Amino acid sequence: MAEKDQSFVEFVVKSLVDHSEGVSTERTIDERGVLITLKVDPQDMGQVIGRQGQTARAIRTLLRVVGAKSNARVNLKIYEPEGMRPRSNSRPQEEDIDTSAVDDLKI
């Protein structure tokens, strides 16, 4: 039987994603507490992580509250399979910056 924290994560994530059948969790316990590893369909990864990680952060915060009720430290790991697109850096690289506007300032 799944623990409350694990079933909570599954409920929330299945409510967010388009492919709920692709949601699965694995619960492990060690000396540092409980670790829930979440696997979702690769197409739903963006919905689970959210813009700038806000959705994942919110799920982790709520999960800590659920764990605190049972005096357990609960963490969430979102599994990213090999071959996933590397995260793009939101800041433009130096060679991507157009310096022509700066040249026109004559500073």
Biotite code that builds the C-alpha atoms (Angstrom):
import biotite.structure as struc

atoms = struc.array([
    struc.Atom([0.000, 0.000, 0.000], chain_id="A", res_id=1, res_name="MET", atom_name="CA", element="C"),
    struc.Atom([1.320, 3.410, -0.930], chain_id="A", res_id=2, res_name="ALA", atom_name="CA", element="C"),
    struc.Atom([2.008, 5.802, 1.903], chain_id="A", res_id=3, res_name="GLU", atom_name="CA", element="C"),
    struc.Atom([0.135, 9.100, 2.183], chain_id="A", res_id=4, res_name="LYS", atom_name="CA", element="C"),
    struc.Atom([3.056, 11.132, 0.833], chain_id="A", res_id=5, res_name="ASP", atom_name="CA", element="C"),
    struc.Atom([3.444, 8.918, -2.230], chain_id="A", res_id=6, res_name="GLN", atom_name="CA", element="C"),
    struc.Atom([-0.272, 8.868, -3.030], chain_id="A", res_id=7, res_name="SER", atom_name="CA", element="C"),
    struc.Atom([-0.379, 12.657, -2.534], chain_id="A", res_id=8, res_name="PHE", atom_name="CA", element="C"),
    struc.Atom([2.337, 13.181, -5.171], chain_id="A", res_id=9, res_name="VAL", atom_name="CA", element="C"),
    struc.Atom([0.618, 10.844, -7.609], chain_id="A", res_id=10, res_name="GLU", atom_name="CA", element="C"),
    struc.Atom([-2.741, 12.574, -7.133], chain_id="A", res_id=11, res_name="PHE", atom_name="CA", element="C"),
    struc.Atom([-1.340, 16.085, -7.656], chain_id="A", res_id=12, res_name="VAL", atom_name="CA", element="C"),
    struc.Atom([0.823, 15.183, -10.649], chain_id="A", res_id=13, res_name="VAL", atom_name="CA", element="C"),
    struc.Atom([-1.884, 13.140, -12.377], chain_id="A", res_id=14, res_name="LYS", atom_name="CA", element="C"),
    struc.Atom([-4.152, 16.169, -12.034], chain_id="A", res_id=15, res_name="SER", atom_name="CA", element="C"),
    struc.Atom([-1.562, 18.362, -13.795], chain_id="A", res_id=16, res_name="LEU", atom_name="CA", element="C"),
    struc.Atom([-0.448, 16.238, -16.741], chain_id="A", res_id=17, res_name="VAL", atom_name="CA", element="C"),
    struc.Atom([-2.072, 15.207, -20.020], chain_id="A", res_id=18, res_name="ASP", atom_name="CA", element="C"),
    struc.Atom([-0.825, 11.584, -19.885], chain_id="A", res_id=19, res_name="HIS", atom_name="CA", element="C"),
    struc.Atom([-1.757, 10.462, -16.367], chain_id="A", res_id=20, res_name="SER", atom_name="CA", element="C"),
    struc.Atom([-1.092, 6.830, -17.259], chain_id="A", res_id=21, res_name="GLU", atom_name="CA", element="C"),
    struc.Atom([2.609, 7.709, -17.557], chain_id="A", res_id=22, res_name="GLY", atom_name="CA", element="C"),
    struc.Atom([2.881, 8.870, -13.936], chain_id="A", res_id=23, res_name="VAL", atom_name="CA", element="C"),
    struc.Atom([4.612, 6.536, -11.502], chain_id="A", res_id=24, res_name="SER", atom_name="CA", element="C"),
    struc.Atom([6.408, 6.970, -8.191], chain_id="A", res_id=25, res_name="THR", atom_name="CA", element="C"),
    struc.Atom([8.915, 4.986, -6.210], chain_id="A", res_id=26, res_name="GLU", atom_name="CA", element="C"),
    struc.Atom([9.299, 5.471, -2.454], chain_id="A", res_id=27, res_name="ARG", atom_name="CA", element="C"),
    struc.Atom([12.575, 4.731, -0.676], chain_id="A", res_id=28, res_name="THR", atom_name="CA", element="C"),
    struc.Atom([13.571, 5.321, 2.936], chain_id="A", res_id=29, res_name="ILE", atom_name="CA", element="C"),
    struc.Atom([17.105, 5.891, 4.181], chain_id="A", res_id=30, res_name="ASP", atom_name="CA", element="C"),
    struc.Atom([18.848, 7.654, 7.067], chain_id="A", res_id=31, res_name="GLU", atom_name="CA", element="C"),
    struc.Atom([18.081, 11.067, 5.542], chain_id="A", res_id=32, res_name="ARG", atom_name="CA", element="C"),
    struc.Atom([14.345, 10.454, 5.295], chain_id="A", res_id=33, res_name="GLY", atom_name="CA", element="C"),
    struc.Atom([11.909, 9.526, 2.557], chain_id="A", res_id=34, res_name="VAL", atom_name="CA", element="C"),
    struc.Atom([12.717, 9.997, -1.120], chain_id="A", res_id=35, res_name="LEU", atom_name="CA", element="C"),
    struc.Atom([9.941, 9.864, -3.679], chain_id="A", res_id=36, res_name="ILE", atom_name="CA", element="C"),
    struc.Atom([11.166, 9.482, -7.252], chain_id="A", res_id=37, res_name="THR", atom_name="CA", element="C"),
    struc.Atom([8.633, 10.700, -9.786], chain_id="A", res_id=38, res_name="LEU", atom_name="CA", element="C"),
    struc.Atom([8.537, 9.490, -13.382], chain_id="A", res_id=39, res_name="LYS", atom_name="CA", element="C"),
    struc.Atom([6.271, 11.141, -15.943], chain_id="A", res_id=40, res_name="VAL", atom_name="CA", element="C"),
    struc.Atom([5.762, 10.971, -19.685], chain_id="A", res_id=41, res_name="ASP", atom_name="CA", element="C"),
    struc.Atom([8.507, 13.067, -21.350], chain_id="A", res_id=42, res_name="PRO", atom_name="CA", element="C"),
    struc.Atom([5.824, 15.223, -23.013], chain_id="A", res_id=43, res_name="GLN", atom_name="CA", element="C"),
    struc.Atom([4.506, 16.196, -19.572], chain_id="A", res_id=44, res_name="ASP", atom_name="CA", element="C"),
    struc.Atom([7.873, 17.133, -18.062], chain_id="A", res_id=45, res_name="MET", atom_name="CA", element="C"),
    struc.Atom([7.326, 20.855, -18.645], chain_id="A", res_id=46, res_name="GLY", atom_name="CA", element="C"),
    struc.Atom([3.951, 20.808, -16.919], chain_id="A", res_id=47, res_name="GLN", atom_name="CA", element="C"),
    struc.Atom([5.402, 19.119, -13.841], chain_id="A", res_id=48, res_name="VAL", atom_name="CA", element="C"),
    struc.Atom([8.446, 21.381, -13.601], chain_id="A", res_id=49, res_name="ILE", atom_name="CA", element="C"),
    struc.Atom([6.629, 24.594, -14.537], chain_id="A", res_id=50, res_name="GLY", atom_name="CA", element="C"),
    struc.Atom([8.009, 27.944, -15.526], chain_id="A", res_id=51, res_name="ARG", atom_name="CA", element="C"),
    struc.Atom([11.384, 28.429, -13.818], chain_id="A", res_id=52, res_name="GLN", atom_name="CA", element="C"),
    struc.Atom([10.648, 25.358, -11.687], chain_id="A", res_id=53, res_name="GLY", atom_name="CA", element="C"),
    struc.Atom([7.765, 26.965, -9.818], chain_id="A", res_id=54, res_name="GLN", atom_name="CA", element="C"),
    struc.Atom([5.389, 24.008, -10.075], chain_id="A", res_id=55, res_name="THR", atom_name="CA", element="C"),
    struc.Atom([8.012, 21.492, -8.913], chain_id="A", res_id=56, res_name="ALA", atom_name="CA", element="C"),
    struc.Atom([8.961, 23.810, -6.049], chain_id="A", res_id=57, res_name="ARG", atom_name="CA", element="C"),
    struc.Atom([5.308, 24.116, -5.001], chain_id="A", res_id=58, res_name="ALA", atom_name="CA", element="C"),
    struc.Atom([4.825, 20.329, -5.062], chain_id="A", res_id=59, res_name="ILE", atom_name="CA", element="C"),
    struc.Atom([7.958, 19.897, -2.923], chain_id="A", res_id=60, res_name="ARG", atom_name="CA", element="C"),
    struc.Atom([6.725, 22.487, -0.422], chain_id="A", res_id=61, res_name="THR", atom_name="CA", element="C"),
    struc.Atom([3.342, 20.790, -0.091], chain_id="A", res_id=62, res_name="LEU", atom_name="CA", element="C"),
    struc.Atom([5.052, 17.411, 0.197], chain_id="A", res_id=63, res_name="LEU", atom_name="CA", element="C"),
    struc.Atom([7.141, 18.671, 3.120], chain_id="A", res_id=64, res_name="ARG", atom_name="CA", element="C"),
    struc.Atom([3.930, 19.692, 4.878], chain_id="A", res_id=65, res_name="VAL", atom_name="CA", element="C"),
    struc.Atom([2.438, 16.231, 4.304], chain_id="A", res_id=66, res_name="VAL", atom_name="CA", element="C"),
    struc.Atom([5.641, 14.676, 5.668], chain_id="A", res_id=67, res_name="GLY", atom_name="CA", element="C"),
    struc.Atom([5.733, 16.994, 8.673], chain_id="A", res_id=68, res_name="ALA", atom_name="CA", element="C"),
    struc.Atom([2.336, 15.693, 9.766], chain_id="A", res_id=69, res_name="LYS", atom_name="CA", element="C"),
    struc.Atom([3.910, 12.267, 10.226], chain_id="A", res_id=70, res_name="SER", atom_name="CA", element="C"),
    struc.Atom([7.256, 13.622, 11.504], chain_id="A", res_id=71, res_name="ASN", atom_name="CA", element="C"),
    struc.Atom([9.102, 12.524, 8.354], chain_id="A", res_id=72, res_name="ALA", atom_name="CA", element="C"),
    struc.Atom([11.459, 14.404, 6.083], chain_id="A", res_id=73, res_name="ARG", atom_name="CA", element="C"),
    struc.Atom([10.157, 13.858, 2.546], chain_id="A", res_id=74, res_name="VAL", atom_name="CA", element="C"),
    struc.Atom([11.985, 14.866, -0.632], chain_id="A", res_id=75, res_name="ASN", atom_name="CA", element="C"),
    struc.Atom([10.930, 14.663, -4.268], chain_id="A", res_id=76, res_name="LEU", atom_name="CA", element="C"),
    struc.Atom([13.196, 13.760, -7.157], chain_id="A", res_id=77, res_name="LYS", atom_name="CA", element="C"),
    struc.Atom([11.876, 14.179, -10.685], chain_id="A", res_id=78, res_name="ILE", atom_name="CA", element="C"),
    struc.Atom([13.440, 11.530, -12.901], chain_id="A", res_id=79, res_name="TYR", atom_name="CA", element="C"),
    struc.Atom([14.825, 12.809, -16.197], chain_id="A", res_id=80, res_name="GLU", atom_name="CA", element="C"),
    struc.Atom([15.592, 9.986, -18.639], chain_id="A", res_id=81, res_name="PRO", atom_name="CA", element="C"),
    struc.Atom([18.813, 9.982, -20.643], chain_id="A", res_id=82, res_name="GLU", atom_name="CA", element="C"),
    struc.Atom([18.532, 11.842, -23.915], chain_id="A", res_id=83, res_name="GLY", atom_name="CA", element="C"),
    struc.Atom([16.285, 14.571, -22.573], chain_id="A", res_id=84, res_name="MET", atom_name="CA", element="C"),
    struc.Atom([17.017, 17.953, -24.016], chain_id="A", res_id=85, res_name="ARG", atom_name="CA", element="C"),
    struc.Atom([19.672, 19.767, -22.008], chain_id="A", res_id=86, res_name="PRO", atom_name="CA", element="C"),
    struc.Atom([18.374, 22.804, -20.215], chain_id="A", res_id=87, res_name="ARG", atom_name="CA", element="C"),
    struc.Atom([18.935, 25.932, -22.200], chain_id="A", res_id=88, res_name="SER", atom_name="CA", element="C"),
    struc.Atom([20.613, 28.830, -20.509], chain_id="A", res_id=89, res_name="ASN", atom_name="CA", element="C"),
    struc.Atom([18.153, 31.721, -20.327], chain_id="A", res_id=90, res_name="SER", atom_name="CA", element="C"),
    struc.Atom([20.948, 34.278, -20.597], chain_id="A", res_id=91, res_name="ARG", atom_name="CA", element="C"),
    struc.Atom([22.260, 34.924, -24.107], chain_id="A", res_id=92, res_name="PRO", atom_name="CA", element="C"),
    struc.Atom([25.812, 33.905, -24.811], chain_id="A", res_id=93, res_name="GLN", atom_name="CA", element="C"),
    struc.Atom([28.310, 36.679, -25.391], chain_id="A", res_id=94, res_name="GLU", atom_name="CA", element="C"),
    struc.Atom([28.534, 35.947, -29.105], chain_id="A", res_id=95, res_name="GLU", atom_name="CA", element="C"),
    struc.Atom([24.715, 36.124, -29.407], chain_id="A", res_id=96, res_name="ASP", atom_name="CA", element="C"),
    struc.Atom([24.493, 39.722, -28.169], chain_id="A", res_id=97, res_name="ILE", atom_name="CA", element="C"),
    struc.Atom([24.004, 42.398, -30.831], chain_id="A", res_id=98, res_name="ASP", atom_name="CA", element="C"),
    struc.Atom([26.506, 45.153, -30.022], chain_id="A", res_id=99, res_name="THR", atom_name="CA", element="C"),
    struc.Atom([25.564, 47.482, -32.877], chain_id="A", res_id=100, res_name="SER", atom_name="CA", element="C"),
    struc.Atom([23.205, 49.488, -30.642], chain_id="A", res_id=101, res_name="ALA", atom_name="CA", element="C"),
    struc.Atom([25.995, 50.022, -28.103], chain_id="A", res_id=102, res_name="VAL", atom_name="CA", element="C"),
    struc.Atom([28.349, 51.213, -30.861], chain_id="A", res_id=103, res_name="ASP", atom_name="CA", element="C"),
    struc.Atom([25.783, 53.854, -31.883], chain_id="A", res_id=104, res_name="ASP", atom_name="CA", element="C"),
    struc.Atom([25.788, 55.418, -28.398], chain_id="A", res_id=105, res_name="LEU", atom_name="CA", element="C"),
    struc.Atom([29.313, 56.838, -28.863], chain_id="A", res_id=106, res_name="LYS", atom_name="CA", element="C"),
    struc.Atom([30.202, 56.498, -25.224], chain_id="A", res_id=107, res_name="ILE", atom_name="CA", element="C"),
])
